[in-house]
Amino acid sequence: METFNNPLQYLEDILFTDGLNNFMSSFIANEQLISEGYEYYQPDDNYVRFDLIEPSGSKSPELYCEVINRVDYLVNFLNKHKANLYQKLKTVESDPQFSAILYTFYTSLSIYLNKVSINDSKYKDVLNQHLYTIVSDLRIKYPIIEKHKVFRIFNDASGYISYFQYKDLKASFFEDLYEVTYKLDLIDDAEVAEEVFYDVFTLPKPNLELKITFTQKNHLIAFYLKEIEPFFNNFNPVTIEQSKSFFNKQGKPLTSTDLYTSLSRNKGKDLEYLKKIKSNLDELKRTYLK
């Protein structure tokens, strides 16, 4: 399941092929567990092994029972490969390209997290926890990469309320919103990085060093911002102005007056463009606001 060059291959196999089902099917009549003295107990769908422990001193021997269920089986498998991943990374720590190697791993882990988020497997929580632990461990052990979109999982798990109070959305929502926004030519993706875009919408309080500068006329931007309000509980012209995070194409902060005026005075202009914006955002609403 794994190659030397890609110690994450086991995750690729489990999540993007039928590897998880194949692996879990090996739980029955497992030769290794049987060789270690475990016996399969069908009513509870688990393996049981009894050992007689001889305590020191005058105490009587004690019967010890060890049970392995399917979750244990999967966790043991994942932990084995996680340890192998850490060991292989350790062997290339001194490589001049180590930072790039680590960044590539983070990118793969982000893909796997997104895949798990739409997975309906009963082992979803186990897989999520496994991936979360890997990212957390690597971030602590190798603090050489300060920003990567995979780090969003720490924000998602922290329980804080964002300034704009985004609703219970899947992790992929902001990636899709960013893609829609630059494909509509509302922003320049070379000027507004995805990480900045995500942080502006999700941080618990505005960061004045982060900003989204739009490239179109104010009434198009006002319409776009109005259309994304349903994804938040506290996103409106007033909070947009107060955040000081949104700028028009002249580089001036958008105010609530700008937005209200643009919406009311420019009806009937650029109808095809407005229709295109609405069509794309309606698709996101159908996907994420069920």
ChimeraX commands (.cxc) that place a marker at each C-alpha (Angstrom):
marker #1 position 0.00,0.00,0.00 radius 0.5
marker #1 position 2.92,2.34,0.45 radius 0.5
marker #1 position 6.00,3.37,-1.49 radius 0.5
marker #1 position 9.22,4.81,-0.18 radius 0.5
marker #1 position 8.75,7.99,-2.16 radius 0.5
marker #1 position 5.26,8.63,-0.86 radius 0.5
marker #1 position 4.65,7.69,2.77 radius 0.5
marker #1 position 1.15,9.15,2.40 radius 0.5
marker #1 position 0.21,6.57,-0.22 radius 0.5
marker #1 position -1.82,4.63,2.36 radius 0.5
marker #1 position -4.17,7.62,2.68 radius 0.5
marker #1 position -4.41,7.96,-1.07 radius 0.5
marker #1 position -5.40,4.30,-1.30 radius 0.5
marker #1 position -7.90,4.43,1.55 radius 0.5
marker #1 position -9.66,7.62,0.44 radius 0.5
marker #1 position -9.53,7.56,-3.35 radius 0.5
marker #1 position -9.85,3.89,-4.18 radius 0.5
marker #1 position -11.76,1.11,-2.47 radius 0.5
marker #1 position -8.86,0.70,-0.08 radius 0.5
marker #1 position -10.82,1.32,3.12 radius 0.5
marker #1 position -13.38,-1.36,2.34 radius 0.5
marker #1 position -10.64,-3.74,1.27 radius 0.5
marker #1 position -8.69,-3.10,4.44 radius 0.5
marker #1 position -11.69,-3.51,6.75 radius 0.5
marker #1 position -12.63,-6.77,5.00 radius 0.5
marker #1 position -9.25,-8.15,6.10 radius 0.5
marker #1 position -10.47,-7.92,9.70 radius 0.5
marker #1 position -12.22,-11.28,9.38 radius 0.5
marker #1 position -9.92,-14.32,9.57 radius 0.5
marker #1 position -6.94,-12.05,10.04 radius 0.5
marker #1 position -3.87,-14.25,10.08 radius 0.5
marker #1 position -1.71,-11.86,12.09 radius 0.5
marker #1 position -4.23,-11.45,14.91 radius 0.5
marker #1 position -4.85,-15.18,15.01 radius 0.5
marker #1 position -1.09,-15.84,15.14 radius 0.5
marker #1 position -0.89,-13.50,18.14 radius 0.5
marker #1 position -3.43,-15.60,20.03 radius 0.5
marker #1 position -6.62,-13.66,19.30 radius 0.5
marker #1 position -9.88,-15.44,18.57 radius 0.5
marker #1 position -12.69,-13.89,16.58 radius 0.5
marker #1 position -15.96,-13.55,18.53 radius 0.5
marker #1 position -18.73,-13.19,15.95 radius 0.5
marker #1 position -21.61,-11.91,18.16 radius 0.5
marker #1 position -19.62,-8.79,19.08 radius 0.5
marker #1 position -17.61,-8.65,15.85 radius 0.5
marker #1 position -14.28,-8.40,17.66 radius 0.5
marker #1 position -11.17,-10.36,18.56 radius 0.5
marker #1 position -10.49,-11.50,22.11 radius 0.5
marker #1 position -7.31,-12.77,23.73 radius 0.5
marker #1 position -7.00,-14.02,27.30 radius 0.5
marker #1 position -3.69,-13.93,29.13 radius 0.5
marker #1 position -2.85,-15.19,32.59 radius 0.5
marker #1 position -0.75,-12.59,34.39 radius 0.5
marker #1 position 1.56,-13.81,37.13 radius 0.5
marker #1 position 1.91,-10.94,39.61 radius 0.5
marker #1 position 4.94,-10.67,41.86 radius 0.5
marker #1 position 4.67,-11.56,45.52 radius 0.5
marker #1 position 1.93,-13.70,47.00 radius 0.5
marker #1 position -0.92,-12.44,44.82 radius 0.5
marker #1 position -2.88,-14.95,42.80 radius 0.5
marker #1 position -2.60,-15.01,38.99 radius 0.5
marker #1 position -5.02,-12.69,37.19 radius 0.5
marker #1 position -6.84,-13.34,33.95 radius 0.5
marker #1 position -6.37,-10.43,31.53 radius 0.5
marker #1 position -8.65,-9.94,28.53 radius 0.5
marker #1 position -7.68,-7.85,25.52 radius 0.5
marker #1 position -10.26,-6.90,22.90 radius 0.5
marker #1 position -9.70,-5.52,19.39 radius 0.5
marker #1 position -12.68,-4.22,17.45 radius 0.5
marker #1 position -12.79,-2.80,13.94 radius 0.5
marker #1 position -12.06,0.76,15.08 radius 0.5
marker #1 position -9.04,-0.44,17.03 radius 0.5
marker #1 position -7.92,-2.36,13.97 radius 0.5
marker #1 position -8.10,0.75,11.77 radius 0.5
marker #1 position -6.49,3.02,14.38 radius 0.5
marker #1 position -3.57,0.60,14.79 radius 0.5
marker #1 position -3.09,0.53,11.03 radius 0.5
marker #1 position -3.17,4.33,10.76 radius 0.5
marker #1 position -0.81,4.81,13.71 radius 0.5
marker #1 position 1.68,2.39,12.20 radius 0.5
marker #1 position 1.80,4.41,8.99 radius 0.5
marker #1 position 1.87,7.70,10.86 radius 0.5
marker #1 position 4.98,6.56,12.74 radius 0.5
marker #1 position 6.51,5.50,9.44 radius 0.5
marker #1 position 5.75,8.94,7.95 radius 0.5
marker #1 position 7.49,10.70,10.84 radius 0.5
marker #1 position 10.50,8.42,10.53 radius 0.5
marker #1 position 10.86,9.05,6.82 radius 0.5
marker #1 position 10.56,12.80,7.28 radius 0.5
marker #1 position 13.27,12.63,9.90 radius 0.5
marker #1 position 15.65,11.13,7.34 radius 0.5
marker #1 position 15.27,14.15,5.03 radius 0.5
marker #1 position 15.24,16.97,7.59 radius 0.5
marker #1 position 18.64,18.19,6.38 radius 0.5
marker #1 position 17.62,18.19,2.71 radius 0.5
marker #1 position 17.81,21.75,1.25 radius 0.5
marker #1 position 14.38,21.10,-0.27 radius 0.5
marker #1 position 12.82,19.94,3.00 radius 0.5
marker #1 position 10.53,22.96,3.23 radius 0.5
marker #1 position 9.16,22.19,-0.23 radius 0.5
marker #1 position 8.74,18.53,0.69 radius 0.5
marker #1 position 6.80,19.47,3.82 radius 0.5
marker #1 position 4.64,21.96,1.90 radius 0.5
marker #1 position 3.76,19.22,-0.59 radius 0.5
marker #1 position 2.74,16.94,2.29 radius 0.5
marker #1 position 0.53,19.68,3.72 radius 0.5
marker #1 position -1.13,20.12,0.34 radius 0.5
marker #1 position -1.85,16.38,0.13 radius 0.5
marker #1 position -3.19,16.34,3.69 radius 0.5
marker #1 position -5.50,19.24,2.84 radius 0.5
marker #1 position -6.89,17.24,-0.08 radius 0.5
marker #1 position -7.42,14.23,2.17 radius 0.5
marker #1 position -9.21,16.35,4.78 radius 0.5
marker #1 position -11.56,17.68,2.13 radius 0.5
marker #1 position -12.21,14.15,0.91 radius 0.5
marker #1 position -13.02,12.95,4.42 radius 0.5
marker #1 position -15.37,15.91,4.93 radius 0.5
marker #1 position -17.68,14.54,2.20 radius 0.5
marker #1 position -17.17,10.92,3.19 radius 0.5
marker #1 position -20.17,9.13,4.68 radius 0.5
marker #1 position -18.13,6.27,6.13 radius 0.5
marker #1 position -18.78,5.31,9.74 radius 0.5
marker #1 position -15.01,5.65,10.23 radius 0.5
marker #1 position -15.07,9.33,9.26 radius 0.5
marker #1 position -14.25,10.56,12.77 radius 0.5
marker #1 position -11.30,8.18,13.03 radius 0.5
marker #1 position -9.88,9.40,9.73 radius 0.5
marker #1 position -10.45,13.04,10.65 radius 0.5
marker #1 position -8.67,12.65,13.97 radius 0.5
marker #1 position -5.77,10.87,12.29 radius 0.5
marker #1 position -5.28,13.67,9.77 radius 0.5
marker #1 position -5.73,16.38,12.40 radius 0.5
marker #1 position -3.03,14.76,14.56 radius 0.5
marker #1 position -0.57,14.53,11.69 radius 0.5
marker #1 position -0.98,18.19,10.74 radius 0.5
marker #1 position -0.73,19.25,14.38 radius 0.5
marker #1 position 2.38,17.16,15.01 radius 0.5
marker #1 position 4.17,18.35,11.88 radius 0.5
marker #1 position 3.30,21.97,12.54 radius 0.5
marker #1 position 4.81,21.73,16.04 radius 0.5
marker #1 position 7.87,19.70,15.03 radius 0.5
marker #1 position 8.67,21.69,11.89 radius 0.5
marker #1 position 7.57,25.33,12.37 radius 0.5
marker #1 position 9.23,26.37,9.12 radius 0.5
marker #1 position 5.99,26.93,7.23 radius 0.5
marker #1 position 3.85,29.68,8.68 radius 0.5
marker #1 position 0.93,29.64,6.30 radius 0.5
marker #1 position -0.90,26.88,4.49 radius 0.5
marker #1 position -4.60,26.35,3.95 radius 0.5
marker #1 position -4.45,23.01,5.79 radius 0.5
marker #1 position -3.93,24.98,9.02 radius 0.5
marker #1 position -7.56,26.09,8.79 radius 0.5
marker #1 position -8.52,22.92,10.61 radius 0.5
marker #1 position -7.22,24.48,13.82 radius 0.5
marker #1 position -9.57,27.43,13.35 radius 0.5
marker #1 position -12.46,25.11,12.52 radius 0.5
marker #1 position -11.83,23.04,15.66 radius 0.5
marker #1 position -11.20,25.93,18.03 radius 0.5
marker #1 position -14.84,26.83,18.54 radius 0.5
marker #1 position -14.37,30.57,18.20 radius 0.5
marker #1 position -16.97,32.75,16.54 radius 0.5
marker #1 position -15.71,34.58,13.48 radius 0.5
marker #1 position -16.27,38.32,13.13 radius 0.5
marker #1 position -18.71,37.77,10.28 radius 0.5
marker #1 position -20.09,34.64,12.01 radius 0.5
marker #1 position -19.97,32.25,9.09 radius 0.5
marker #1 position -22.53,29.48,9.30 radius 0.5
marker #1 position -21.88,25.76,9.66 radius 0.5
marker #1 position -20.16,25.35,6.32 radius 0.5
marker #1 position -17.99,22.59,4.93 radius 0.5
marker #1 position -14.27,23.26,4.77 radius 0.5
marker #1 position -14.39,23.47,0.98 radius 0.5
marker #1 position -16.85,26.40,0.93 radius 0.5
marker #1 position -14.28,29.19,1.12 radius 0.5
marker #1 position -12.11,27.51,-1.49 radius 0.5
marker #1 position -15.09,27.36,-3.84 radius 0.5
marker #1 position -16.11,30.95,-3.04 radius 0.5
marker #1 position -12.57,32.14,-3.74 radius 0.5
marker #1 position -12.50,30.29,-7.05 radius 0.5
marker #1 position -15.88,31.70,-8.09 radius 0.5
marker #1 position -14.82,35.22,-7.10 radius 0.5
marker #1 position -11.65,35.31,-9.18 radius 0.5
marker #1 position -13.21,33.47,-12.12 radius 0.5
marker #1 position -15.88,36.19,-12.18 radius 0.5
marker #1 position -13.00,38.70,-12.39 radius 0.5
marker #1 position -14.14,40.38,-9.19 radius 0.5
marker #1 position -10.65,40.02,-7.74 radius 0.5
marker #1 position -7.19,39.36,-9.12 radius 0.5
marker #1 position -6.02,36.05,-7.67 radius 0.5
marker #1 position -2.41,37.19,-8.13 radius 0.5
marker #1 position -3.11,40.12,-5.81 radius 0.5
marker #1 position -5.50,38.47,-3.32 radius 0.5
marker #1 position -4.10,35.16,-2.10 radius 0.5
marker #1 position -6.50,32.41,-1.09 radius 0.5
marker #1 position -5.13,32.42,2.47 radius 0.5
marker #1 position -5.83,36.16,2.79 radius 0.5
marker #1 position -9.32,35.73,1.34 radius 0.5
marker #1 position -10.08,32.95,3.82 radius 0.5
marker #1 position -8.72,34.87,6.82 radius 0.5
marker #1 position -10.69,38.03,6.04 radius 0.5
marker #1 position -13.94,36.08,6.15 radius 0.5
marker #1 position -13.16,33.78,9.08 radius 0.5
marker #1 position -10.94,35.46,11.68 radius 0.5
marker #1 position -12.56,36.30,15.04 radius 0.5
marker #1 position -11.65,39.95,14.57 radius 0.5
marker #1 position -10.46,41.94,11.53 radius 0.5
marker #1 position -6.76,42.15,10.80 radius 0.5
marker #1 position -5.93,45.52,9.24 radius 0.5
marker #1 position -2.97,43.99,7.41 radius 0.5
marker #1 position -5.32,41.74,5.43 radius 0.5
marker #1 position -7.50,43.13,2.69 radius 0.5
marker #1 position -9.53,42.13,-0.33 radius 0.5
marker #1 position -9.30,44.61,-3.18 radius 0.5
marker #1 position -11.93,44.26,-5.87 radius 0.5
marker #1 position -11.37,44.99,-9.54 radius 0.5
marker #1 position -14.88,45.88,-10.71 radius 0.5
marker #1 position -17.30,48.78,-10.34 radius 0.5
marker #1 position -18.91,49.39,-6.98 radius 0.5
marker #1 position -22.41,48.30,-7.94 radius 0.5
marker #1 position -21.12,44.90,-9.08 radius 0.5
marker #1 position -19.18,44.48,-5.86 radius 0.5
marker #1 position -22.17,45.60,-3.78 radius 0.5
marker #1 position -24.35,43.02,-5.53 radius 0.5
marker #1 position -21.78,40.27,-4.99 radius 0.5
marker #1 position -21.42,41.09,-1.28 radius 0.5
marker #1 position -25.20,41.19,-0.88 radius 0.5
marker #1 position -25.49,37.78,-2.50 radius 0.5
marker #1 position -23.05,36.14,-0.07 radius 0.5
marker #1 position -24.78,37.48,3.05 radius 0.5
marker #1 position -26.81,34.24,3.52 radius 0.5
marker #1 position -23.58,32.35,4.29 radius 0.5
marker #1 position -23.05,34.48,7.42 radius 0.5
marker #1 position -24.96,35.73,10.43 radius 0.5
marker #1 position -23.13,39.04,10.74 radius 0.5
marker #1 position -22.17,40.09,7.23 radius 0.5
marker #1 position -23.76,43.32,6.04 radius 0.5
marker #1 position -22.70,46.79,4.80 radius 0.5
marker #1 position -22.08,48.05,8.34 radius 0.5
marker #1 position -19.83,45.17,9.44 radius 0.5
marker #1 position -18.10,45.26,6.06 radius 0.5
marker #1 position -17.23,48.92,6.61 radius 0.5
marker #1 position -16.19,48.35,10.22 radius 0.5
marker #1 position -13.87,45.50,9.25 radius 0.5
marker #1 position -11.82,47.81,7.00 radius 0.5
marker #1 position -10.95,44.72,4.99 radius 0.5
marker #1 position -12.73,45.38,1.69 radius 0.5
marker #1 position -11.48,47.90,-0.89 radius 0.5
marker #1 position -12.77,49.16,-4.22 radius 0.5
marker #1 position -10.66,49.14,-7.38 radius 0.5
marker #1 position -9.28,52.59,-6.52 radius 0.5
marker #1 position -7.90,51.15,-3.29 radius 0.5
marker #1 position -10.37,52.94,-0.99 radius 0.5
marker #1 position -12.11,51.10,1.86 radius 0.5
marker #1 position -15.73,50.25,1.04 radius 0.5
marker #1 position -18.23,52.03,3.28 radius 0.5
marker #1 position -21.83,51.14,4.06 radius 0.5
marker #1 position -22.87,54.31,2.20 radius 0.5
marker #1 position -20.97,53.14,-0.89 radius 0.5
marker #1 position -22.72,49.79,-0.81 radius 0.5
marker #1 position -26.25,51.02,-0.11 radius 0.5
marker #1 position -25.93,53.77,-2.73 radius 0.5
marker #1 position -24.54,51.43,-5.37 radius 0.5
marker #1 position -27.37,48.96,-4.87 radius 0.5
marker #1 position -30.07,51.60,-5.11 radius 0.5
marker #1 position -28.76,53.82,-7.91 radius 0.5
marker #1 position -27.40,51.38,-10.44 radius 0.5
marker #1 position -30.32,49.09,-11.10 radius 0.5
marker #1 position -30.52,47.99,-14.71 radius 0.5
marker #1 position -26.79,48.28,-15.41 radius 0.5
marker #1 position -24.52,45.39,-16.43 radius 0.5
marker #1 position -27.43,42.94,-16.29 radius 0.5
marker #1 position -25.53,40.08,-17.94 radius 0.5
marker #1 position -22.66,40.42,-15.47 radius 0.5
marker #1 position -25.09,40.54,-12.53 radius 0.5
marker #1 position -26.88,37.48,-13.84 radius 0.5
marker #1 position -23.56,35.63,-14.05 radius 0.5
marker #1 position -22.67,36.56,-10.47 radius 0.5
marker #1 position -26.07,35.43,-9.22 radius 0.5
marker #1 position -25.93,32.16,-11.14 radius 0.5
marker #1 position -22.56,31.21,-9.68 radius 0.5
marker #1 position -23.49,32.16,-6.11 radius 0.5
marker #1 position -26.85,30.41,-6.36 radius 0.5
marker #1 position -24.94,27.24,-7.17 radius 0.5
marker #1 position -22.89,27.65,-3.99 radius 0.5
marker #1 position -26.09,28.21,-2.02 radius 0.5
marker #1 position -27.58,25.00,-3.36 radius 0.5
marker #1 position -24.40,23.15,-2.42 radius 0.5
marker #1 position -23.73,24.58,1.04 radius 0.5
marker #1 position -26.98,26.01,2.41 radius 0.5
marker #1 position -29.13,22.90,2.53 radius 0.5
marker link #1:1,2 radius 0.2
marker link #1:2,3 radius 0.2
marker link #1:3,4 radius 0.2
marker link #1:4,5 radius 0.2
marker link #1:5,6 radius 0.2
marker link #1:6,7 radius 0.2
marker link #1:7,8 radius 0.2
marker link #1:8,9 radius 0.2
marker link #1:9,10 radius 0.2
marker link #1:10,11 radius 0.2
marker link #1:11,12 radius 0.2
marker link #1:12,13 radius 0.2
marker link #1:13,14 radius 0.2
marker link #1:14,15 radius 0.2
marker link #1:15,16 radius 0.2
marker link #1:16,17 radius 0.2
marker link #1:17,18 radius 0.2
marker link #1:18,19 radius 0.2
marker link #1:19,20 radius 0.2
marker link #1:20,21 radius 0.2
marker link #1:21,22 radius 0.2
marker link #1:22,23 radius 0.2
marker link #1:23,24 radius 0.2
marker link #1:24,25 radius 0.2
marker link #1:25,26 radius 0.2
marker link #1:26,27 radius 0.2
marker link #1:27,28 radius 0.2
marker link #1:28,29 radius 0.2
marker link #1:29,30 radius 0.2
marker link #1:30,31 radius 0.2
marker link #1:31,32 radius 0.2
marker link #1:32,33 radius 0.2
marker link #1:33,34 radius 0.2
marker link #1:34,35 radius 0.2
marker link #1:35,36 radius 0.2
marker link #1:36,37 radius 0.2
marker link #1:37,38 radius 0.2
marker link #1:38,39 radius 0.2
marker link #1:39,40 radius 0.2
marker link #1:40,41 radius 0.2
marker link #1:41,42 radius 0.2
marker link #1:42,43 radius 0.2
marker link #1:43,44 radius 0.2
marker link #1:44,45 radius 0.2
marker link #1:45,46 radius 0.2
marker link #1:46,47 radius 0.2
marker link #1:47,48 radius 0.2
marker link #1:48,49 radius 0.2
marker link #1:49,50 radius 0.2
marker link #1:50,51 radius 0.2
marker link #1:51,52 radius 0.2
marker link #1:52,53 radius 0.2
marker link #1:53,54 radius 0.2
marker link #1:54,55 radius 0.2
marker link #1:55,56 radius 0.2
marker link #1:56,57 radius 0.2
marker link #1:57,58 radius 0.2
marker link #1:58,59 radius 0.2
marker link #1:59,60 radius 0.2
marker link #1:60,61 radius 0.2
marker link #1:61,62 radius 0.2
marker link #1:62,63 radius 0.2
marker link #1:63,64 radius 0.2
marker link #1:64,65 radius 0.2
marker link #1:65,66 radius 0.2
marker link #1:66,67 radius 0.2
marker link #1:67,68 radius 0.2
marker link #1:68,69 radius 0.2
marker link #1:69,70 radius 0.2
marker link #1:70,71 radius 0.2
marker link #1:71,72 radius 0.2
marker link #1:72,73 radius 0.2
marker link #1:73,74 radius 0.2
marker link #1:74,75 radius 0.2
marker link #1:75,76 radius 0.2
marker link #1:76,77 radius 0.2
marker link #1:77,78 radius 0.2
marker link #1:78,79 radius 0.2
marker link #1:79,80 radius 0.2
marker link #1:80,81 radius 0.2
marker link #1:81,82 radius 0.2
marker link #1:82,83 radius 0.2
marker link #1:83,84 radius 0.2
marker link #1:84,85 radius 0.2
marker link #1:85,86 radius 0.2
marker link #1:86,87 radius 0.2
marker link #1:87,88 radius 0.2
marker link #1:88,89 radius 0.2
marker link #1:89,90 radius 0.2
marker link #1:90,91 radius 0.2
marker link #1:91,92 radius 0.2
marker link #1:92,93 radius 0.2
marker link #1:93,94 radius 0.2
marker link #1:94,95 radius 0.2
marker link #1:95,96 radius 0.2
marker link #1:96,97 radius 0.2
marker link #1:97,98 radius 0.2
marker link #1:98,99 radius 0.2
marker link #1:99,100 radius 0.2
marker link #1:100,101 radius 0.2
marker link #1:101,102 radius 0.2
marker link #1:102,103 radius 0.2
marker link #1:103,104 radius 0.2
marker link #1:104,105 radius 0.2
marker link #1:105,106 radius 0.2
marker link #1:106,107 radius 0.2
marker link #1:107,108 radius 0.2
marker link #1:108,109 radius 0.2
marker link #1:109,110 radius 0.2
marker link #1:110,111 radius 0.2
marker link #1:111,112 radius 0.2
marker link #1:112,113 radius 0.2
marker link #1:113,114 radius 0.2
marker link #1:114,115 radius 0.2
marker link #1:115,116 radius 0.2
marker link #1:116,117 radius 0.2
marker link #1:117,118 radius 0.2
marker link #1:118,119 radius 0.2
marker link #1:119,120 radius 0.2
marker link #1:120,121 radius 0.2
marker link #1:121,122 radius 0.2
marker link #1:122,123 radius 0.2
marker link #1:123,124 radius 0.2
marker link #1:124,125 radius 0.2
marker link #1:125,126 radius 0.2
marker link #1:126,127 radius 0.2
marker link #1:127,128 radius 0.2
marker link #1:128,129 radius 0.2
marker link #1:129,130 radius 0.2
marker link #1:130,131 radius 0.2
marker link #1:131,132 radius 0.2
marker link #1:132,133 radius 0.2
marker link #1:133,134 radius 0.2
marker link #1:134,135 radius 0.2
marker link #1:135,136 radius 0.2
marker link #1:136,137 radius 0.2
marker link #1:137,138 radius 0.2
marker link #1:138,139 radius 0.2
marker link #1:139,140 radius 0.2
marker link #1:140,141 radius 0.2
marker link #1:141,142 radius 0.2
marker link #1:142,143 radius 0.2
marker link #1:143,144 radius 0.2
marker link #1:144,145 radius 0.2
marker link #1:145,146 radius 0.2
marker link #1:146,147 radius 0.2
marker link #1:147,148 radius 0.2
marker link #1:148,149 radius 0.2
marker link #1:149,150 radius 0.2
marker link #1:150,151 radius 0.2
marker link #1:151,152 radius 0.2
marker link #1:152,153 radius 0.2
marker link #1:153,154 radius 0.2
marker link #1:154,155 radius 0.2
marker link #1:155,156 radius 0.2
marker link #1:156,157 radius 0.2
marker link #1:157,158 radius 0.2
marker link #1:158,159 radius 0.2
marker link #1:159,160 radius 0.2
marker link #1:160,161 radius 0.2
marker link #1:161,162 radius 0.2
marker link #1:162,163 radius 0.2
marker link #1:163,164 radius 0.2
marker link #1:164,165 radius 0.2
marker link #1:165,166 radius 0.2
marker link #1:166,167 radius 0.2
marker link #1:167,168 radius 0.2
marker link #1:168,169 radius 0.2
marker link #1:169,170 radius 0.2
marker link #1:170,171 radius 0.2
marker link #1:171,172 radius 0.2
marker link #1:172,173 radius 0.2
marker link #1:173,174 radius 0.2
marker link #1:174,175 radius 0.2
marker link #1:175,176 radius 0.2
marker link #1:176,177 radius 0.2
marker link #1:177,178 radius 0.2
marker link #1:178,179 radius 0.2
marker link #1:179,180 radius 0.2
marker link #1:180,181 radius 0.2
marker link #1:181,182 radius 0.2
marker link #1:182,183 radius 0.2
marker link #1:183,184 radius 0.2
marker link #1:184,185 radius 0.2
marker link #1:185,186 radius 0.2
marker link #1:186,187 radius 0.2
marker link #1:187,188 radius 0.2
marker link #1:188,189 radius 0.2
marker link #1:189,190 radius 0.2
marker link #1:190,191 radius 0.2
marker link #1:191,192 radius 0.2
marker link #1:192,193 radius 0.2
marker link #1:193,194 radius 0.2
marker link #1:194,195 radius 0.2
marker link #1:195,196 radius 0.2
marker link #1:196,197 radius 0.2
marker link #1:197,198 radius 0.2
marker link #1:198,199 radius 0.2
marker link #1:199,200 radius 0.2
marker link #1:200,201 radius 0.2
marker link #1:201,202 radius 0.2
marker link #1:202,203 radius 0.2
marker link #1:203,204 radius 0.2
marker link #1:204,205 radius 0.2
marker link #1:205,206 radius 0.2
marker link #1:206,207 radius 0.2
marker link #1:207,208 radius 0.2
marker link #1:208,209 radius 0.2
marker link #1:209,210 radius 0.2
marker link #1:210,211 radius 0.2
marker link #1:211,212 radius 0.2
marker link #1:212,213 radius 0.2
marker link #1:213,214 radius 0.2
marker link #1:214,215 radius 0.2
marker link #1:215,216 radius 0.2
marker link #1:216,217 radius 0.2
marker link #1:217,218 radius 0.2
marker link #1:218,219 radius 0.2
marker link #1:219,220 radius 0.2
marker link #1:220,221 radius 0.2
marker link #1:221,222 radius 0.2
marker link #1:222,223 radius 0.2
marker link #1:223,224 radius 0.2
marker link #1:224,225 radius 0.2
marker link #1:225,226 radius 0.2
marker link #1:226,227 radius 0.2
marker link #1:227,228 radius 0.2
marker link #1:228,229 radius 0.2
marker link #1:229,230 radius 0.2
marker link #1:230,231 radius 0.2
marker link #1:231,232 radius 0.2
marker link #1:232,233 radius 0.2
marker link #1:233,234 radius 0.2
marker link #1:234,235 radius 0.2
marker link #1:235,236 radius 0.2
marker link #1:236,237 radius 0.2
marker link #1:237,238 radius 0.2
marker link #1:238,239 radius 0.2
marker link #1:239,240 radius 0.2
marker link #1:240,241 radius 0.2
marker link #1:241,242 radius 0.2
marker link #1:242,243 radius 0.2
marker link #1:243,244 radius 0.2
marker link #1:244,245 radius 0.2
marker link #1:245,246 radius 0.2
marker link #1:246,247 radius 0.2
marker link #1:247,248 radius 0.2
marker link #1:248,249 radius 0.2
marker link #1:249,250 radius 0.2
marker link #1:250,251 radius 0.2
marker link #1:251,252 radius 0.2
marker link #1:252,253 radius 0.2
marker link #1:253,254 radius 0.2
marker link #1:254,255 radius 0.2
marker link #1:255,256 radius 0.2
marker link #1:256,257 radius 0.2
marker link #1:257,258 radius 0.2
marker link #1:258,259 radius 0.2
marker link #1:259,260 radius 0.2
marker link #1:260,261 radius 0.2
marker link #1:261,262 radius 0.2
marker link #1:262,263 radius 0.2
marker link #1:263,264 radius 0.2
marker link #1:264,265 radius 0.2
marker link #1:265,266 radius 0.2
marker link #1:266,267 radius 0.2
marker link #1:267,268 radius 0.2
marker link #1:268,269 radius 0.2
marker link #1:269,270 radius 0.2
marker link #1:270,271 radius 0.2
marker link #1:271,272 radius 0.2
marker link #1:272,273 radius 0.2
marker link #1:273,274 radius 0.2
marker link #1:274,275 radius 0.2
marker link #1:275,276 radius 0.2
marker link #1:276,277 radius 0.2
marker link #1:277,278 radius 0.2
marker link #1:278,279 radius 0.2
marker link #1:279,280 radius 0.2
marker link #1:280,281 radius 0.2
marker link #1:281,282 radius 0.2
marker link #1:282,283 radius 0.2
marker link #1:283,284 radius 0.2
marker link #1:284,285 radius 0.2
marker link #1:285,286 radius 0.2
marker link #1:286,287 radius 0.2
marker link #1:287,288 radius 0.2
marker link #1:288,289 radius 0.2
marker link #1:289,290 radius 0.2
view
